Every structure is written in structure tokens, then in C-alpha cells.
Amino acid sequence: MSLELIATTAMGIEAIAADELKALGYKDLTVENGRITFKGEPYDICRTNLWLRTADRVKIKVGAFKATTFEELFEKVKALPWAEYLPVNAEFPVSGKSVKSKLFSVSDCQAITKKAIVESLKQHYNQDWFDEDGPKYKLEVSLLKDIATLTIDTTGPGLHKRGYRYLHSGAPLKETLAAAMIYLTRWTPDRPFVDPFCGSGTLPIEAAMIGQNIAPGFNRDFISEEWPLFQNDEWERARAEADEKANYDQPLTIFGSDIDHKMVELSKNNAMEAGFGDLIQFKQMQVTDFTTNQENGVMVGNPPYGERLGEKREVEEMYRKMGEVFKKYDTWSFYFITSNENFEKLYGRKATKKRKLFNGMIRTDYYQFWGKKRDRGTGTLSHSDMG
């Protein structure tokens, strides 16, 4: 069965998720704001849910059309092949959203969509009542500039829910954003990786999963696993493929630290839950106490932004000291995400590159300071190809 699939993402990381899809072998991708559309079979729903690190969820696109009246919406929804996706006992709640469209009442759009789907199923299954006591299908009607798109969510809880972080800090970095930040460094597992603001351990744990090529969705469940759409053990095969591709013996040098000892304990617990308890080192320390004899390392951090009243001066002083401490490590590359627009000035160095990202609803910049790469054979220095 050929399907049109959509991988949704946070704003700013669509291209990274598209690169992930390309690496998984998918072609003819359409990249738009917050989504990548691609073709696939039912097995590809399993693969992409298990492997995508930077996407939020994977959806089936049932159809899209222009609708400026409720009657038009009803008839066009009804005409879609719902019985190809929904069994007779399907539970199918309908959510909705509307942006810059004539049909602005979301509740009315939801109700009309639900009614139209029921009418379509009545004709196909030749019955007047549906108990909805079977597998769950989360449907969405989304209107943007009068174009209605109908989708079915195959993921359930978002893909950032890896299954290892039961405990977190007050403002945790989302796992999908953490993975995107690591991808942008082009870090490889033969290099040291450090997070000096580890919080609940998200960046070090995501780095370990990337370093050992462990599918991020391997240890969690998905809403679509019980669907009759999957008839040939697709989920079992996809998990077996993921297990086979993992390199559990890959040695890694990953270190996380935090000024708060409670955060360090939190990181240790989450790393243990993820299976990296003996692999990732955590320590309580200030970022400015960082020292190392290793070369060609990568530091990635989500420092305090100084947005709370009374914090700004303290945070800005920390940024200054960071710049002074890190400048001696010329083979290291440093990456920091912050909403502070004066970060480069405070850090004392212009970023090699910076990229706009959203940490939740906060607009931030990802500052990238590329190091020089020391050739192990000659000892000479050259600019790293990071970024």
C-alpha cells in the first residue's frame, strides 16, 4: 500500500530532519515550514518512527483540498478513502486547527469532519452505528489559507518521548532539539563530547545514542502498533533491523557537568535508564572550571539565558569567563544555544556560524565556534570542517 507520509518538526530544523530521511534512503522529499512530505509503505511508518531523532511525529496524509464553506468541507472529506485506513471498530477522535482561513471555527470543522467520515464509513461497511471500541486513530483537520489537510497520527506521544527521561529539570531541552544541535556539530564518536550545563542529561544521552547508532524510538511504543494496516510483522522487523544496526560496543568519551548537584544526580539516573550508566561521566562543577588534555573535542551547551529578573548580569559575566577559559583549547569546537543577542560580544569572539532555532517558544541563536583540527600524524593545525 503506497502512502503519503509527513514528518513534522519544530521550526528551523526541517532541513536536518530531511537529511535524516535521506540517510534512511527516502527520496523525492518536499520540505515546507514544519514538515517534510515523502512516500512510503506501511513498513516505512515503523522505520521512521523508530529512527527519526529530530522530527516530532510521523503522519499519514489522507488528502488535501480547498474548502471555503462547511458544505464543501463535508463533501470533500466524505469523498476520501477512509475505509482504507480505519477498520469498522476504529476509535477516531478528530482534532483541528485553522489559520488564515474562511472556516475559522475549529470546533465546527472538527464536528463536520467527524460526521463526514462516519458517513463515508457507513457506505463502505453498510452499517449505521460504530462502537469505536477498537484501535485508536488520532485524526486532524488542519486549515491553512483555505487549504484543508486531513492526516492520521502514527506516533502517539511525540517522538521526543524516547522512554528514558522520566525525571527532568524545570526547563528541559527537548530531545529532538538536542539531537538537532548535535547533528549540526558533525560530531563523530571518536571525538570527546562535553555538555557543561547537563541539566537532566539530554545532550549527553542523545550523543551516546547517536554515537552507538541506537534508534531513539527503540524502547517505546507507538499508537499505530495495533493497527490492522500492519499485517506482516512490520514492527517486529523494523525493531530487529534497528537492533542489528546498533553498535553497542562503540567506545565513547562523553562528559556532562552542572553547577547543581541535584541536576548531576538527575542526569546519572536518566543515563542509567537509557542504558548508558557506565558510559557517560557526570560531575558537579562550574563551566569555567573546565580543563582537558584531549584534543579535537566538541562542547555543546544550553546555558542559562539570563531572562529572569536579577539573573542577567550574573549570566553575562559567566559568558565572559567562558570565552576566556575556552580560547586556550584551539582544537575544540564550541556550540551554545541562547536567546541573549549579545552573546558573541560577551564571549569575546565572533561565531564561525550561527543558526536560528526555537527552544520551545523561545527564539534563540545557536552559536558555532569551530576549532582547528590537529593532524595526529604531523601535529599540524588546520581549520576543522565542522558545522
Secondary structure as UniProt FT lines:
FT   STRAND          3..8
FT   TURN            11..12
FT   HELIX           14..23
FT   TURN            24..25
FT   STRAND          30..32
FT   TURN            33..34
FT   STRAND          35..40
FT   HELIX           42..51
FT   STRAND          57..66
FT   HELIX           70..78
FT   HELIX           82..84
FT   TURN            88..89
FT   STRAND          94..99
FT   HELIX           106..125
FT   STRAND          138..144
FT   TURN            145..146
FT   STRAND          147..153
FT   TURN            159..160
FT   HELIX           175..185
FT   TURN            189..190
FT   STRAND          193..195
FT   TURN            196..197
FT   TURN            199..201
FT   HELIX           202..211
FT   TURN            212..213
FT   TURN            216..219
FT   HELIX           223..226
FT   TURN            228..229
FT   HELIX           234..245
FT   TURN            248..249
FT   STRAND          254..258
FT   HELIX           261..274
FT   TURN            277..279
FT   STRAND          280..284
FT   HELIX           287..289
FT   STRAND          298..301
FT   TURN            309..311
FT   HELIX           312..326
FT   TURN            327..328
FT   TURN            330..331
FT   STRAND          333..338
FT   TURN            341..342
FT   HELIX           343..347
FT   STRAND          353..359
FT   TURN            360..361
FT   STRAND          362..369
FT   STRAND          372..374
FT   TURN            376..378
FT   STRAND          381..383
//
